[in-house]
């Protein structure tokens, strides 16, 4: 196994059985959710006495590709990637494979997830659960009928596509077929863009019974727009995904009705575990799932400390 000199010395000093050499980590950005995921990586690596080098790609595909190339040039023993664009992962996978370096994708499913090979893995939560849990709860609250608006994440991201599909699948079921989508647009995960989108919808005369957003940031943006317009949040059911600290504060205030806990910290930790095992030549499952959990005002307190 190839090791950088500093990493080898560090490993000998720590004498850790989990030590696997250096791991390079490329994160798409440093938003609220991914910051928690990064902390999961850092804590798990620290506990395993595992050196990691973390780089932020600033949502730039070429920058992320360059980071992967630099990790390979540095002869790291494994690479963890939170992809900027899930449809553009094949070149990164090939680079790592050609170099014989294990690659672990985390949180965002790569387009080539079924072609990663024995030295590749994907650690995340099953997105089919996320939008399904979210929309079923909105359907329950609305009694299976009402007009809704849908805020979609970045369309280059598999999670946004799947979560939106989940919404459509749920409202097509007999119990929820009375729900109608008034409009559906992307706000690319961003609270400011979501607030602008909701403001435009309000100006256009949209008056939904519910707003379903692909993530909490957009749900918060929608809430801020509705409150600025003088709407009572008791009249609109709002749902997000991630159960971030900020979202839970909005829920506690009575503004957010539904979110879904995605264990970002657990995903980060799981990615490190997978990378270490692959670097040591061990076999692991190609897909490692960290379960989603529905969060409502009734059970939100037990999730507050998890972020």
CORQUIRA-V40374 format. One record per run of one state. SS is the DSSP state (A for helix, B for strand, O for the rest). FROM is the first residue (numbers start at 1). LEN is the number of residues. If there is no record, write none. Layout:
# CORQUIRA-V40374
<<SS | FROM | LEN> <SS | FROM | LEN>>
This chain:
# CORQUIRA-V40374
<<O | 1 | 4> <A | 5 | 10> <O | 15 | 8> <B | 23 | 5> <O | 28 | 4> <A | 32 | 16> <O | 48 | 4> <B | 52 | 5> <O | 57 | 4> <A | 61 | 13> <O | 74 | 4> <B | 78 | 4> <O | 82 | 4> <A | 86 | 3> <O | 89 | 1> <A | 90 | 10> <O | 100 | 2> <B | 102 | 5> <O | 107 | 6> <A | 113 | 3> <O | 116 | 4> <B | 120 | 5> <O | 125 | 2> <A | 127 | 16> <O | 143 | 2> <B | 145 | 8> <O | 153 | 5> <A | 158 | 14> <O | 172 | 2> <A | 174 | 3> <O | 177 | 1> <B | 178 | 9> <O | 187 | 4> <A | 191 | 13> <O | 204 | 6> <B | 210 | 4> <O | 214 | 2> <A | 216 | 13> <O | 229 | 4> <A | 233 | 3> <O | 236 | 1> <B | 237 | 3> <O | 240 | 2> <B | 242 | 1> <O | 243 | 2> <A | 245 | 8> <O | 253 | 5> <B | 258 | 4> <O | 262 | 2> <A | 264 | 16> <O | 280 | 7> <B | 287 | 3> <O | 290 | 3> <B | 293 | 4> <O | 297 | 3> <A | 300 | 7> <O | 307 | 1>>
